[in-house]
Amino acid sequence: MEPDVVDVQVLPAWALWVKFSDGISGKVQFHTSHLTGVFEALLDQNVFQQAHIESGAVTWPGQIDLAPDAMYKAIKSQGEWILR
């Protein structure tokens, strides 16, 4: 099991900065073309700005969340996770 997300900050242009419990940190960048289906609500910047941590994962209202294990692996190896 990968470390939990312990901090999240919303950045401009559909991006986040996250930090994990082991100190690894990096950027999560969303391409708006990826914001479909369950993620479509995140096209609204007011919703996107509500990113928070719940049970070690980045979460938004409406039960939208990101898989922390995939995020951790990408950030640890590349310094960022780009969702296209």
PDB file of N, CA, C and O in Angstrom:
ATOM      1  N   MET A   1       0.841  -1.188   0.000  1.00  0.00           N
ATOM      2  CA  MET A   1       0.000   0.000   0.000  1.00  0.00           C
ATOM      3  C   MET A   1       0.885   1.249   0.000  1.00  0.00           C
ATOM      4  O   MET A   1       1.875   1.328   0.727  1.00  0.00           O
ATOM      5  N   GLU A   2       0.510   2.206  -0.818  1.00  0.00           N
ATOM      6  CA  GLU A   2       1.282   3.442  -0.955  1.00  0.00           C
ATOM      7  C   GLU A   2       0.948   4.403   0.187  1.00  0.00           C
ATOM      8  O   GLU A   2      -0.088   4.256   0.835  1.00  0.00           O
ATOM      9  N   PRO A   3       1.823   5.392   0.439  1.00  0.00           N
ATOM     10  CA  PRO A   3       1.562   6.392   1.483  1.00  0.00           C
ATOM     11  C   PRO A   3       0.295   7.201   1.195  1.00  0.00           C
ATOM     12  O   PRO A   3      -0.132   7.318   0.047  1.00  0.00           O
ATOM     13  N   ASP A   4      -0.292   7.752   2.245  1.00  0.00           N
ATOM     14  CA  ASP A   4      -1.482   8.598   2.119  1.00  0.00           C
ATOM     15  C   ASP A   4      -1.103  10.001   1.673  1.00  0.00           C
ATOM     16  O   ASP A   4       0.012  10.462   1.916  1.00  0.00           O
ATOM     17  N   VAL A   5      -2.042  10.676   1.018  1.00  0.00           N
ATOM     18  CA  VAL A   5      -1.906  12.100   0.737  1.00  0.00           C
ATOM     19  C   VAL A   5      -2.158  12.832   2.054  1.00  0.00           C
ATOM     20  O   VAL A   5      -3.148  12.569   2.737  1.00  0.00           O
ATOM     21  N   VAL A   6      -1.255  13.756   2.407  1.00  0.00           N
ATOM     22  CA  VAL A   6      -1.406  14.496   3.664  1.00  0.00           C
ATOM     23  C   VAL A   6      -1.609  15.990   3.437  1.00  0.00           C
ATOM     24  O   VAL A   6      -1.968  16.710   4.369  1.00  0.00           O
ATOM     25  N   ASP A   7      -1.384  16.469   2.207  1.00  0.00           N
ATOM     26  CA  ASP A   7      -1.591  17.883   1.904  1.00  0.00           C
ATOM     27  C   ASP A   7      -1.958  18.013   0.438  1.00  0.00           C
ATOM     28  O   ASP A   7      -1.422  17.304  -0.415  1.00  0.00           O
ATOM     29  N   VAL A   8      -2.876  18.925   0.153  1.00  0.00           N
ATOM     30  CA  VAL A   8      -3.248  19.229  -1.229  1.00  0.00           C
ATOM     31  C   VAL A   8      -3.472  20.727  -1.338  1.00  0.00           C
ATOM     32  O   VAL A   8      -4.089  21.344  -0.470  1.00  0.00           O
ATOM     33  N   GLN A   9      -2.962  21.298  -2.416  1.00  0.00           N
ATOM     34  CA  GLN A   9      -3.170  22.710  -2.715  1.00  0.00           C
ATOM     35  C   GLN A   9      -3.602  22.824  -4.165  1.00  0.00           C
ATOM     36  O   GLN A   9      -3.028  22.194  -5.052  1.00  0.00           O
ATOM     37  N   VAL A  10      -4.623  23.638  -4.391  1.00  0.00           N
ATOM     38  CA  VAL A  10      -5.121  23.854  -5.745  1.00  0.00           C
ATOM     39  C   VAL A  10      -4.242  24.897  -6.426  1.00  0.00           C
ATOM     40  O   VAL A  10      -3.970  25.959  -5.865  1.00  0.00           O
ATOM     41  N   LEU A  11      -3.805  24.584  -7.634  1.00  0.00           N
ATOM     42  CA  LEU A  11      -2.998  25.476  -8.461  1.00  0.00           C
ATOM     43  C   LEU A  11      -3.845  25.968  -9.632  1.00  0.00           C
ATOM     44  O   LEU A  11      -4.907  25.403  -9.895  1.00  0.00           O
ATOM     45  N   PRO A  12      -3.402  27.003 -10.339  1.00  0.00           N
ATOM     46  CA  PRO A  12      -4.146  27.461 -11.522  1.00  0.00           C
ATOM     47  C   PRO A  12      -4.198  26.388 -12.616  1.00  0.00           C
ATOM     48  O   PRO A  12      -3.401  25.450 -12.632  1.00  0.00           O
ATOM     49  N   ALA A  13      -5.139  26.553 -13.507  1.00  0.00           N
ATOM     50  CA  ALA A  13      -5.257  25.745 -14.728  1.00  0.00           C
ATOM     51  C   ALA A  13      -5.427  24.258 -14.450  1.00  0.00           C
ATOM     52  O   ALA A  13      -4.706  23.432 -15.010  1.00  0.00           O
ATOM     53  N   TRP A  14      -6.370  23.919 -13.594  1.00  0.00           N
ATOM     54  CA  TRP A  14      -6.711  22.521 -13.318  1.00  0.00           C
ATOM     55  C   TRP A  14      -5.504  21.698 -12.889  1.00  0.00           C
ATOM     56  O   TRP A  14      -5.217  20.646 -13.461  1.00  0.00           O
ATOM     57  N   ALA A  15      -4.815  22.186 -11.891  1.00  0.00           N
ATOM     58  CA  ALA A  15      -3.662  21.466 -11.358  1.00  0.00           C
ATOM     59  C   ALA A  15      -3.713  21.465  -9.831  1.00  0.00           C
ATOM     60  O   ALA A  15      -4.342  22.322  -9.210  1.00  0.00           O
ATOM     61  N   LEU A  16      -3.039  20.486  -9.252  1.00  0.00           N
ATOM     62  CA  LEU A  16      -2.928  20.357  -7.801  1.00  0.00           C
ATOM     63  C   LEU A  16      -1.467  20.138  -7.440  1.00  0.00           C
ATOM     64  O   LEU A  16      -0.691  19.625  -8.247  1.00  0.00           O
ATOM     65  N   TRP A  17      -1.100  20.521  -6.244  1.00  0.00           N
ATOM     66  CA  TRP A  17       0.166  20.126  -5.645  1.00  0.00           C
ATOM     67  C   TRP A  17      -0.202  19.218  -4.487  1.00  0.00           C
ATOM     68  O   TRP A  17      -1.026  19.590  -3.652  1.00  0.00           O
ATOM     69  N   VAL A  18       0.392  18.038  -4.421  1.00  0.00           N
ATOM     70  CA  VAL A  18       0.084  17.089  -3.348  1.00  0.00           C
ATOM     71  C   VAL A  18       1.361  16.658  -2.637  1.00  0.00           C
ATOM     72  O   VAL A  18       2.446  16.636  -3.218  1.00  0.00           O
ATOM     73  N   LYS A  19       1.198  16.320  -1.369  1.00  0.00           N
ATOM     74  CA  LYS A  19       2.303  15.790  -0.573  1.00  0.00           C
ATOM     75  C   LYS A  19       1.828  14.512   0.093  1.00  0.00           C
ATOM     76  O   LYS A  19       0.704  14.436   0.590  1.00  0.00           O
ATOM     77  N   PHE A  20       2.701  13.502   0.100  1.00  0.00           N
ATOM     78  CA  PHE A  20       2.393  12.207   0.700  1.00  0.00           C
ATOM     79  C   PHE A  20       3.041  12.084   2.074  1.00  0.00           C
ATOM     80  O   PHE A  20       3.943  12.846   2.422  1.00  0.00           O
ATOM     81  N   SER A  21       2.570  11.123   2.839  1.00  0.00           N
ATOM     82  CA  SER A  21       3.032  10.940   4.217  1.00  0.00           C
ATOM     83  C   SER A  21       4.517  10.603   4.323  1.00  0.00           C
ATOM     84  O   SER A  21       5.099  10.756   5.396  1.00  0.00           O
ATOM     85  N   ASP A  22       5.140  10.151   3.246  1.00  0.00           N
ATOM     86  CA  ASP A  22       6.579   9.857   3.276  1.00  0.00           C
ATOM     87  C   ASP A  22       7.427  11.031   2.791  1.00  0.00           C
ATOM     88  O   ASP A  22       8.645  10.905   2.663  1.00  0.00           O
ATOM     89  N   GLY A  23       6.786  12.180   2.518  1.00  0.00           N
ATOM     90  CA  GLY A  23       7.502  13.381   2.099  1.00  0.00           C
ATOM     91  C   GLY A  23       7.560  13.606   0.603  1.00  0.00           C
ATOM     92  O   GLY A  23       7.906  14.704   0.169  1.00  0.00           O
ATOM     93  N   ILE A  24       7.232  12.604  -0.202  1.00  0.00           N
ATOM     94  CA  ILE A  24       7.197  12.765  -1.663  1.00  0.00           C
ATOM     95  C   ILE A  24       6.102  13.773  -1.998  1.00  0.00           C
ATOM     96  O   ILE A  24       5.009  13.715  -1.435  1.00  0.00           O
ATOM     97  N   SER A  25       6.395  14.698  -2.918  1.00  0.00           N
ATOM     98  CA  SER A  25       5.389  15.668  -3.335  1.00  0.00           C
ATOM     99  C   SER A  25       5.550  15.954  -4.819  1.00  0.00           C
ATOM    100  O   SER A  25       6.609  15.714  -5.400  1.00  0.00           O
ATOM    101  N   GLY A  26       4.491  16.467  -5.420  1.00  0.00           N
ATOM    102  CA  GLY A  26       4.537  16.793  -6.833  1.00  0.00           C
ATOM    103  C   GLY A  26       3.221  17.325  -7.337  1.00  0.00           C
ATOM    104  O   GLY A  26       2.273  17.533  -6.578  1.00  0.00           O
ATOM    105  N   LYS A  27       3.185  17.539  -8.624  1.00  0.00           N
ATOM    106  CA  LYS A  27       2.048  18.173  -9.284  1.00  0.00           C
ATOM    107  C   LYS A  27       1.143  17.133  -9.942  1.00  0.00           C
ATOM    108  O   LYS A  27       1.609  16.135 -10.491  1.00  0.00           O
ATOM    109  N   VAL A  28      -0.150  17.395  -9.872  1.00  0.00           N
ATOM    110  CA  VAL A  28      -1.151  16.624 -10.612  1.00  0.00           C
ATOM    111  C   VAL A  28      -1.766  17.594 -11.612  1.00  0.00           C
ATOM    112  O   VAL A  28      -2.344  18.605 -11.214  1.00  0.00           O
ATOM    113  N   GLN A  29      -1.650  17.302 -12.895  1.00  0.00           N
ATOM    114  CA  GLN A  29      -2.161  18.184 -13.944  1.00  0.00           C
ATOM    115  C   GLN A  29      -3.282  17.485 -14.699  1.00  0.00           C
ATOM    116  O   GLN A  29      -3.101  16.385 -15.223  1.00  0.00           O
ATOM    117  N   PHE A  30      -4.434  18.130 -14.751  1.00  0.00           N
ATOM    118  CA  PHE A  30      -5.572  17.608 -15.507  1.00  0.00           C
ATOM    119  C   PHE A  30      -5.627  18.298 -16.861  1.00  0.00           C
ATOM    120  O   PHE A  30      -5.546  19.525 -16.928  1.00  0.00           O
ATOM    121  N   HIS A  31      -5.762  17.545 -17.929  1.00  0.00           N
ATOM    122  CA  HIS A  31      -6.129  18.118 -19.216  1.00  0.00           C
ATOM    123  C   HIS A  31      -7.653  18.150 -19.207  1.00  0.00           C
ATOM    124  O   HIS A  31      -8.290  17.172 -18.817  1.00  0.00           O
ATOM    125  N   THR A  32      -8.236  19.252 -19.628  1.00  0.00           N
ATOM    126  CA  THR A  32      -9.694  19.364 -19.547  1.00  0.00           C
ATOM    127  C   THR A  32     -10.394  18.282 -20.369  1.00  0.00           C
ATOM    128  O   THR A  32     -11.548  17.956 -20.088  1.00  0.00           O
ATOM    129  N   SER A  33      -9.736  17.729 -21.361  1.00  0.00           N
ATOM    130  CA  SER A  33     -10.342  16.639 -22.137  1.00  0.00           C
ATOM    131  C   SER A  33     -10.534  15.385 -21.280  1.00  0.00           C
ATOM    132  O   SER A  33     -11.341  14.522 -21.626  1.00  0.00           O
ATOM    133  N   HIS A  34      -9.802  15.277 -20.167  1.00  0.00           N
ATOM    134  CA  HIS A  34      -9.946  14.145 -19.243  1.00  0.00           C
ATOM    135  C   HIS A  34     -11.131  14.337 -18.293  1.00  0.00           C
ATOM    136  O   HIS A  34     -11.581  13.381 -17.662  1.00  0.00           O
ATOM    137  N   LEU A  35     -11.631  15.562 -18.191  1.00  0.00           N
ATOM    138  CA  LEU A  35     -12.693  15.857 -17.233  1.00  0.00           C
ATOM    139  C   LEU A  35     -14.054  15.537 -17.838  1.00  0.00           C
ATOM    140  O   LEU A  35     -14.839  16.428 -18.165  1.00  0.00           O
ATOM    141  N   THR A  36     -14.309  14.245 -17.974  1.00  0.00           N
ATOM    142  CA  THR A  36     -15.576  13.749 -18.499  1.00  0.00           C
ATOM    143  C   THR A  36     -16.151  12.759 -17.501  1.00  0.00           C
ATOM    144  O   THR A  36     -15.489  12.391 -16.530  1.00  0.00           O
ATOM    145  N   GLY A  37     -17.367  12.336 -17.737  1.00  0.00           N
ATOM    146  CA  GLY A  37     -17.995  11.360 -16.846  1.00  0.00           C
ATOM    147  C   GLY A  37     -18.056  11.885 -15.426  1.00  0.00           C
ATOM    148  O   GLY A  37     -18.514  13.003 -15.192  1.00  0.00           O
ATOM    149  N   VAL A  38     -17.597  11.084 -14.475  1.00  0.00           N
ATOM    150  CA  VAL A  38     -17.645  11.466 -13.066  1.00  0.00           C
ATOM    151  C   VAL A  38     -16.813  12.724 -12.792  1.00  0.00           C
ATOM    152  O   VAL A  38     -17.117  13.472 -11.863  1.00  0.00           O
ATOM    153  N   PHE A  39     -15.770  12.962 -13.589  1.00  0.00           N
ATOM    154  CA  PHE A  39     -14.905  14.129 -13.388  1.00  0.00           C
ATOM    155  C   PHE A  39     -15.439  15.409 -14.037  1.00  0.00           C
ATOM    156  O   PHE A  39     -14.846  16.471 -13.852  1.00  0.00           O
ATOM    157  N   GLU A  40     -16.530  15.339 -14.785  1.00  0.00           N
ATOM    158  CA  GLU A  40     -17.047  16.500 -15.509  1.00  0.00           C
ATOM    159  C   GLU A  40     -17.357  17.672 -14.585  1.00  0.00           C
ATOM    160  O   GLU A  40     -17.193  18.826 -14.981  1.00  0.00           O
ATOM    161  N   ALA A  41     -17.799  17.399 -13.369  1.00  0.00           N
ATOM    162  CA  ALA A  41     -18.110  18.470 -12.411  1.00  0.00           C
ATOM    163  C   ALA A  41     -16.882  19.325 -12.107  1.00  0.00           C
ATOM    164  O   ALA A  41     -17.020  20.483 -11.713  1.00  0.00           O
ATOM    165  N   LEU A  42     -15.682  18.768 -12.286  1.00  0.00           N
ATOM    166  CA  LEU A  42     -14.453  19.502 -11.984  1.00  0.00           C
ATOM    167  C   LEU A  42     -14.125  20.569 -13.023  1.00  0.00           C
ATOM    168  O   LEU A  42     -13.219  21.375 -12.812  1.00  0.00           O
ATOM    169  N   LEU A  43     -14.850  20.587 -14.144  1.00  0.00           N
ATOM    170  CA  LEU A  43     -14.688  21.672 -15.113  1.00  0.00           C
ATOM    171  C   LEU A  43     -15.101  23.006 -14.505  1.00  0.00           C
ATOM    172  O   LEU A  43     -14.631  24.060 -14.933  1.00  0.00           O
ATOM    173  N   ASP A  44     -15.975  22.961 -13.512  1.00  0.00           N
ATOM    174  CA  ASP A  44     -16.386  24.161 -12.776  1.00  0.00           C
ATOM    175  C   ASP A  44     -15.284  24.481 -11.765  1.00  0.00           C
ATOM    176  O   ASP A  44     -15.075  23.725 -10.817  1.00  0.00           O
ATOM    177  N   GLN A  45     -14.584  25.589 -11.962  1.00  0.00           N
ATOM    178  CA  GLN A  45     -13.478  25.948 -11.074  1.00  0.00           C
ATOM    179  C   GLN A  45     -13.922  26.070  -9.618  1.00  0.00           C
ATOM    180  O   GLN A  45     -13.135  25.805  -8.710  1.00  0.00           O
ATOM    181  N   ASN A  46     -15.179  26.468  -9.386  1.00  0.00           N
ATOM    182  CA  ASN A  46     -15.676  26.546  -8.006  1.00  0.00           C
ATOM    183  C   ASN A  46     -15.685  25.171  -7.350  1.00  0.00           C
ATOM    184  O   ASN A  46     -15.415  25.054  -6.155  1.00  0.00           O
ATOM    185  N   VAL A  47     -15.990  24.143  -8.110  1.00  0.00           N
ATOM    186  CA  VAL A  47     -15.963  22.771  -7.591  1.00  0.00           C
ATOM    187  C   VAL A  47     -14.514  22.310  -7.458  1.00  0.00           C
ATOM    188  O   VAL A  47     -14.134  21.748  -6.431  1.00  0.00           O
ATOM    189  N   PHE A  48     -13.709  22.541  -8.484  1.00  0.00           N
ATOM    190  CA  PHE A  48     -12.310  22.101  -8.461  1.00  0.00           C
ATOM    191  C   PHE A  48     -11.573  22.673  -7.251  1.00  0.00           C
ATOM    192  O   PHE A  48     -10.753  21.991  -6.636  1.00  0.00           O
ATOM    193  N   GLN A  49     -11.868  23.923  -6.917  1.00  0.00           N
ATOM    194  CA  GLN A  49     -11.219  24.599  -5.785  1.00  0.00           C
ATOM    195  C   GLN A  49     -11.524  23.929  -4.446  1.00  0.00           C
ATOM    196  O   GLN A  49     -10.847  24.207  -3.456  1.00  0.00           O
ATOM    197  N   GLN A  50     -12.516  23.064  -4.396  1.00  0.00           N
ATOM    198  CA  GLN A  50     -12.920  22.414  -3.148  1.00  0.00           C
ATOM    199  C   GLN A  50     -12.162  21.115  -2.876  1.00  0.00           C
ATOM    200  O   GLN A  50     -12.572  20.326  -2.024  1.00  0.00           O
ATOM    201  N   ALA A  51     -11.079  20.891  -3.579  1.00  0.00           N
ATOM    202  CA  ALA A  51     -10.266  19.687  -3.347  1.00  0.00           C
ATOM    203  C   ALA A  51      -9.838  19.631  -1.886  1.00  0.00           C
ATOM    204  O   ALA A  51      -9.415  20.633  -1.310  1.00  0.00           O
ATOM    205  N   HIS A  52      -9.954  18.458  -1.305  1.00  0.00           N
ATOM    206  CA  HIS A  52      -9.547  18.247   0.086  1.00  0.00           C
ATOM    207  C   HIS A  52      -9.117  16.793   0.248  1.00  0.00           C
ATOM    208  O   HIS A  52      -9.235  15.994  -0.681  1.00  0.00           O
ATOM    209  N   ILE A  53      -8.624  16.463   1.422  1.00  0.00           N
ATOM    210  CA  ILE A  53      -8.169  15.097   1.694  1.00  0.00           C
ATOM    211  C   ILE A  53      -9.196  14.388   2.557  1.00  0.00           C
ATOM    212  O   ILE A  53      -9.682  14.925   3.553  1.00  0.00           O
ATOM    213  N   GLU A  54      -9.510  13.175   2.150  1.00  0.00           N
ATOM    214  CA  GLU A  54     -10.415  12.319   2.919  1.00  0.00           C
ATOM    215  C   GLU A  54      -9.859  10.901   2.859  1.00  0.00           C
ATOM    216  O   GLU A  54      -9.664  10.349   1.776  1.00  0.00           O
ATOM    217  N   SER A  55      -9.610  10.327   4.004  1.00  0.00           N
ATOM    218  CA  SER A  55      -9.064   8.961   4.092  1.00  0.00           C
ATOM    219  C   SER A  55      -7.795   8.783   3.256  1.00  0.00           C
ATOM    220  O   SER A  55      -7.599   7.733   2.644  1.00  0.00           O
ATOM    221  N   GLY A  56      -6.939   9.798   3.229  1.00  0.00           N
ATOM    222  CA  GLY A  56      -5.662   9.701   2.531  1.00  0.00           C
ATOM    223  C   GLY A  56      -5.717   9.896   1.035  1.00  0.00           C
ATOM    224  O   GLY A  56      -4.731   9.642   0.343  1.00  0.00           O
ATOM    225  N   ALA A  57      -6.870  10.350   0.510  1.00  0.00           N
ATOM    226  CA  ALA A  57      -7.024  10.555  -0.933  1.00  0.00           C
ATOM    227  C   ALA A  57      -7.541  11.963  -1.211  1.00  0.00           C
ATOM    228  O   ALA A  57      -8.226  12.555  -0.378  1.00  0.00           O
ATOM    229  N   VAL A  58      -7.209  12.496  -2.389  1.00  0.00           N
ATOM    230  CA  VAL A  58      -7.750  13.784  -2.820  1.00  0.00           C
ATOM    231  C   VAL A  58      -9.194  13.554  -3.246  1.00  0.00           C
ATOM    232  O   VAL A  58      -9.493  12.656  -4.033  1.00  0.00           O
ATOM    233  N   THR A  59     -10.081  14.385  -2.707  1.00  0.00           N
ATOM    234  CA  THR A  59     -11.514  14.195  -2.882  1.00  0.00           C
ATOM    235  C   THR A  59     -12.190  15.535  -3.159  1.00  0.00           C
ATOM    236  O   THR A  59     -11.699  16.591  -2.759  1.00  0.00           O
ATOM    237  N   TRP A  60     -13.329  15.470  -3.851  1.00  0.00           N
ATOM    238  CA  TRP A  60     -14.182  16.637  -4.082  1.00  0.00           C
ATOM    239  C   TRP A  60     -15.612  16.275  -3.707  1.00  0.00           C
ATOM    240  O   TRP A  60     -15.937  15.098  -3.546  1.00  0.00           O
ATOM    241  N   PRO A  61     -16.472  17.290  -3.566  1.00  0.00           N
ATOM    242  CA  PRO A  61     -17.890  16.999  -3.323  1.00  0.00           C
ATOM    243  C   PRO A  61     -18.454  16.110  -4.436  1.00  0.00           C
ATOM    244  O   PRO A  61     -17.990  16.160  -5.575  1.00  0.00           O
ATOM    245  N   GLY A  62     -19.438  15.313  -4.101  1.00  0.00           N
ATOM    246  CA  GLY A  62     -20.047  14.421  -5.080  1.00  0.00           C
ATOM    247  C   GLY A  62     -19.334  13.090  -5.192  1.00  0.00           C
ATOM    248  O   GLY A  62     -19.498  12.376  -6.181  1.00  0.00           O
ATOM    249  N   GLN A  63     -18.544  12.749  -4.186  1.00  0.00           N
ATOM    250  CA  GLN A  63     -17.815  11.476  -4.137  1.00  0.00           C
ATOM    251  C   GLN A  63     -16.841  11.307  -5.303  1.00  0.00           C
ATOM    252  O   GLN A  63     -16.649  10.200  -5.805  1.00  0.00           O
ATOM    253  N   ILE A  64     -16.233  12.406  -5.727  1.00  0.00           N
ATOM    254  CA  ILE A  64     -15.197  12.365  -6.756  1.00  0.00           C
ATOM    255  C   ILE A  64     -13.860  12.251  -6.041  1.00  0.00           C
ATOM    256  O   ILE A  64     -13.573  13.031  -5.133  1.00  0.00           O
ATOM    257  N   ASP A  65     -13.040  11.285  -6.443  1.00  0.00           N
ATOM    258  CA  ASP A  65     -11.716  11.168  -5.831  1.00  0.00           C
ATOM    259  C   ASP A  65     -10.706  10.631  -6.835  1.00  0.00           C
ATOM    260  O   ASP A  65     -11.060  10.136  -7.905  1.00  0.00           O
ATOM    261  N   LEU A  66      -9.439  10.744  -6.456  1.00  0.00           N
ATOM    262  CA  LEU A  66      -8.345  10.258  -7.291  1.00  0.00           C
ATOM    263  C   LEU A  66      -7.695   9.063  -6.626  1.00  0.00           C
ATOM    264  O   LEU A  66      -7.602   9.000  -5.400  1.00  0.00           O
ATOM    265  N   ALA A  67      -7.250   8.125  -7.425  1.00  0.00           N
ATOM    266  CA  ALA A  67      -6.568   6.937  -6.907  1.00  0.00           C
ATOM    267  C   ALA A  67      -5.194   7.343  -6.374  1.00  0.00           C
ATOM    268  O   ALA A  67      -4.311   7.684  -7.162  1.00  0.00           O
ATOM    269  N   PRO A  68      -4.993   7.313  -5.059  1.00  0.00           N
ATOM    270  CA  PRO A  68      -3.710   7.767  -4.521  1.00  0.00           C
ATOM    271  C   PRO A  68      -2.536   6.877  -4.910  1.00  0.00           C
ATOM    272  O   PRO A  68      -1.408   7.362  -4.991  1.00  0.00           O
ATOM    273  N   ASP A  69      -2.769   5.594  -5.153  1.00  0.00           N
ATOM    274  CA  ASP A  69      -1.658   4.706  -5.506  1.00  0.00           C
ATOM    275  C   ASP A  69      -1.080   5.047  -6.879  1.00  0.00           C
ATOM    276  O   ASP A  69       0.140   5.098  -7.037  1.00  0.00           O
ATOM    277  N   ALA A  70      -1.936   5.278  -7.869  1.00  0.00           N
ATOM    278  CA  ALA A  70      -1.465   5.651  -9.210  1.00  0.00           C
ATOM    279  C   ALA A  70      -0.792   7.021  -9.178  1.00  0.00           C
ATOM    280  O   ALA A  70       0.232   7.233  -9.828  1.00  0.00           O
ATOM    281  N   MET A  71      -1.374   7.950  -8.416  1.00  0.00           N
ATOM    282  CA  MET A  71      -0.805   9.285  -8.278  1.00  0.00           C
ATOM    283  C   MET A  71       0.596   9.206  -7.670  1.00  0.00           C
ATOM    284  O   MET A  71       1.528   9.844  -8.159  1.00  0.00           O
ATOM    285  N   TYR A  72       0.734   8.426  -6.611  1.00  0.00           N
ATOM    286  CA  TYR A  72       2.017   8.296  -5.920  1.00  0.00           C
ATOM    287  C   TYR A  72       3.088   7.723  -6.849  1.00  0.00           C
ATOM    288  O   TYR A  72       4.197   8.251  -6.921  1.00  0.00           O
ATOM    289  N   LYS A  73       2.760   6.658  -7.549  1.00  0.00           N
ATOM    290  CA  LYS A  73       3.740   6.019  -8.438  1.00  0.00           C
ATOM    291  C   LYS A  73       4.235   6.982  -9.514  1.00  0.00           C
ATOM    292  O   LYS A  73       5.431   7.038  -9.798  1.00  0.00           O
ATOM    293  N   ALA A  74       3.306   7.744 -10.115  1.00  0.00           N
ATOM    294  CA  ALA A  74       3.696   8.691 -11.165  1.00  0.00           C
ATOM    295  C   ALA A  74       4.540   9.825 -10.600  1.00  0.00           C
ATOM    296  O   ALA A  74       5.555  10.195 -11.190  1.00  0.00           O
ATOM    297  N   ILE A  75       4.132  10.375  -9.468  1.00  0.00           N
ATOM    298  CA  ILE A  75       4.869  11.499  -8.884  1.00  0.00           C
ATOM    299  C   ILE A  75       6.238  11.045  -8.396  1.00  0.00           C
ATOM    300  O   ILE A  75       7.223  11.766  -8.561  1.00  0.00           O
ATOM    301  N   LYS A  76       6.313   9.878  -7.806  1.00  0.00           N
ATOM    302  CA  LYS A  76       7.604   9.385  -7.315  1.00  0.00           C
ATOM    303  C   LYS A  76       8.590   9.181  -8.464  1.00  0.00           C
ATOM    304  O   LYS A  76       9.777   9.476  -8.321  1.00  0.00           O
ATOM    305  N   SER A  77       8.111   8.681  -9.598  1.00  0.00           N
ATOM    306  CA  SER A  77       9.020   8.393 -10.709  1.00  0.00           C
ATOM    307  C   SER A  77       9.228   9.573 -11.657  1.00  0.00           C
ATOM    308  O   SER A  77      10.295   9.699 -12.257  1.00  0.00           O
ATOM    309  N   GLN A  78       8.209  10.452 -11.800  1.00  0.00           N
ATOM    310  CA  GLN A  78       8.295  11.520 -12.797  1.00  0.00           C
ATOM    311  C   GLN A  78       8.151  12.924 -12.221  1.00  0.00           C
ATOM    312  O   GLN A  78       8.363  13.905 -12.934  1.00  0.00           O
ATOM    313  N   GLY A  79       7.792  13.037 -10.942  1.00  0.00           N
ATOM    314  CA  GLY A  79       7.603  14.346 -10.326  1.00  0.00           C
ATOM    315  C   GLY A  79       6.248  14.962 -10.571  1.00  0.00           C
ATOM    316  O   GLY A  79       5.917  16.001 -10.000  1.00  0.00           O
ATOM    317  N   GLU A  80       5.456  14.320 -11.427  1.00  0.00           N
ATOM    318  CA  GLU A  80       4.105  14.813 -11.697  1.00  0.00           C
ATOM    319  C   GLU A  80       3.242  13.679 -12.244  1.00  0.00           C
ATOM    320  O   GLU A  80       3.741  12.649 -12.695  1.00  0.00           O
ATOM    321  N   TRP A  81       1.931  13.905 -12.187  1.00  0.00           N
ATOM    322  CA  TRP A  81       0.964  12.958 -12.729  1.00  0.00           C
ATOM    323  C   TRP A  81       0.070  13.743 -13.664  1.00  0.00           C
ATOM    324  O   TRP A  81      -0.650  14.639 -13.224  1.00  0.00           O
ATOM    325  N   ILE A  82       0.103  13.426 -14.938  1.00  0.00           N
ATOM    326  CA  ILE A  82      -0.695  14.134 -15.930  1.00  0.00           C
ATOM    327  C   ILE A  82      -1.859  13.245 -16.331  1.00  0.00           C
ATOM    328  O   ILE A  82      -1.675  12.122 -16.800  1.00  0.00           O
ATOM    329  N   LEU A  83      -3.063  13.774 -16.137  1.00  0.00           N
ATOM    330  CA  LEU A  83      -4.282  13.045 -16.497  1.00  0.00           C
ATOM    331  C   LEU A  83      -4.786  13.587 -17.820  1.00  0.00           C
ATOM    332  O   LEU A  83      -5.271  14.716 -17.896  1.00  0.00           O
ATOM    333  N   ARG A  84      -4.669  12.779 -18.860  1.00  0.00           N
ATOM    334  CA  ARG A  84      -5.078  13.189 -20.212  1.00  0.00           C
ATOM    335  C   ARG A  84      -6.348  12.496 -20.609  1.00  0.00           C
ATOM    336  O   ARG A  84      -6.850  12.711 -21.712  1.00  0.00           O
TER     337      ARG A  84
END
